[in-house]
Amino acid sequence: MWPSMFGPGWGWGVLVTSAFLFIVLGILGFLFLVIYGPPRQAEESVEHLWHRFEEGDLTRQEFERYRRAGRARLSAREAHK
């Protein structure tokens, strides 16, 4: 009795509506992950490191260590090219 309440073809309507809902929710979920996901590991430029050093966020030894690590990454990247 209850399937006849919705008329003929109601199954396809439910299927299409469900698929559309899942697609929209998938897109919104993907955008949410892109916007609020974990931040990318960005390489810190020397200017940014120097600014942190001037502000007192880094000691001289930390500044030099970050700078040497950046140079090593750069030379390793160029060696792979």
N, C-alpha and C positions, 0 to 999 in steps of 0.2 A: 504494500500500500504506500509506504513513504517514498519510494523512488518516483512514483507517478506524480507526487506533489511538485517536484522540481521540473517536470516536463521532459521531453525526449532530448537526449544528448547532454544531460547534466553531468555525466561522468567526464566527458571531454572538457567541459567548462571548468570543472574542479581541477582537472589535470593541468590545463593551460594556466589557470590562475595560480596554482601552486608553483609551477615552473617559473612564471613571471616573478612571483614573490621571492623564490630562492635566488633568482638572478639578481634582483635588486638588492637583497640582503648580502649577497656575495660581493657585489660591487661596493656597497657601503662598508662592509668588513675590510675589504682590501684597502680602501681609502683610509679607514681608521688606522690600519697597521702602518700605512705609509706615513701618515701624519704624526701619529703618536707612538710609533714603534721605537725600538732602540736607536739612539743616535749613531750615525756613522763615525768611524774613527778617522778624524781629520788630522792631517799632519799639521803640526804647529809651525808657523813660519818663524824665522829668526826675529822679526819685528815683534811678533806676539810674545815670544819668549823674553825678549829684551824688556818689553813693557811689564811683564810679570816680575822680572828681576828688579826693575826700577821701583815698582810698587811694594816690593818686599815679600812677594809671594814665593820667590825662588831665591835660594842662596847662590853664591857664585859657583859652587861645585855642582849644584843641580843644573844651573844654566849651561855650564860646560858639558855636562853629561848628556843633556838633551841635544845640544848642538852637535856633539860627536855622533850621537845615535842618528840624527838626521842626515849628517854627511855620509855615514855608513849605508843608510837606506838608499840615499841618492846614488852612491857609487855602485851599490849592488843592483839597483834598477837599471842603470846605464850599462852594466856589464851583461845583463840579460838581453839587451836590445840587439 
